Structures are given as structure tokens and as C-alpha cells.
Amino acid sequence: RVTSDLSLARVYLSIFPTEKGNEIIEQVNTDNKSLRFELARRLRNNLRVIPEFTFYKDETEEKLAHIDELLAETKN
């Protein structure tokens, strides 16, 4: 998700295996500046502003699995 002025971007990552999700998100956030620099290097002729990134763990799969479990319980 990017703000309308392209200054901030929320990046949601799907991580497998999910057990290492928080560890990987911390590492990606630590490497944030180098990732932004690399993106700027590659897109410098296409974008005026390179957004500041904040990385988050995409928990969609976990939420779906939890909903499936709850639905299975209600059928029994």
C-alpha cells in the first residue's frame, strides 16, 4: 500500500515457513535502507520519489486457516 504522494509504502510479505516470519520481517526492516537504495538505483529514471518502506508480515493465510478451523468445529 502506497500513499498518494508515494512517500510511504507498507509492504506485506507472505513468509513460508511461518515460524520464521517475525525474524525475517526484522531482518528486512534492518536492511530497509539498502533495499530502498537498490530500488532507487533501478528506477531512478522512472520515479521522482522512492517511498520509505515499512515491512509487515502478511497474516492472511494464518487467518484463513483459523477461520477454517472454527468452521470445522461448528460442523461437528
C-alpha positions in Angstrom: 0.0 0.0 0.0 1.5 3.3 -1.1 0.4 6.8 0.0 -0.9 9.1 -2.8 2.3 11.1 -2.8 4.4 8.0 -3.0 6.3 9.0 0.1 5.4 5.9 2.3 4.8 2.3 1.4 3.5 -0.5 3.5 4.8 -3.8 2.2 3.1 -7.0 3.3 5.3 -10.1 2.9 4.0 -13.7 2.8 6.6 -15.8 4.5 6.9 -19.5 4.5 7.6 -21.2 6.8 5.5 -19.0 9.1 7.5 -19.9 12.2 10.4 -17.6 11.0 8.1 -14.8 9.9 8.9 -12.3 12.7 12.6 -13.0 12.4 12.6 -12.4 8.6 10.5 -9.2 9.0 13.0 -7.8 11.5 15.9 -8.6 9.1 14.1 -7.0 6.1 13.4 -3.9 8.2 17.0 -3.8 9.2 18.0 -3.9 5.5 15.4 -1.3 4.6 17.9 1.4 3.6 19.9 -0.9 1.3 16.7 -2.2 -0.3 15.5 1.3 -0.9 18.8 2.3 -2.4 18.8 -0.6 -4.8 15.2 0.2 -5.9 16.2 3.8 -6.4 19.2 2.8 -8.5 17.0 0.6 -10.7 14.0 3.1 -11.0 15.8 6.5 -10.9 14.6 7.3 -14.4 11.0 6.2 -13.8 10.1 7.6 -10.4 10.5 11.0 -8.9 10.2 9.8 -5.3 11.3 6.5 -3.9 9.0 5.7 -0.9 10.1 4.9 2.6 9.2 1.3 3.3 7.8 -0.4 6.3 7.5 -4.2 6.1 4.8 -6.3 7.7 4.1 -9.9 7.9 1.1 -10.8 5.8 -1.1 -12.9 8.1 -3.9 -13.6 5.6 -3.0 -17.4 5.3 -3.0 -17.8 9.1 -6.3 -16.0 9.5 -7.9 -18.2 6.8 -6.6 -21.3 8.4 -8.0 -20.2 11.8 -11.4 -19.5 10.2 -11.4 -22.9 8.5 -10.6 -24.5 11.9 -13.5 -22.6 13.5 -15.9 -23.7 10.7 -14.8 -27.3 11.1 -15.5 -27.2 14.8 -19.0 -25.8 14.3 -19.9 -28.7 11.8 -19.1 -31.3 14.5 
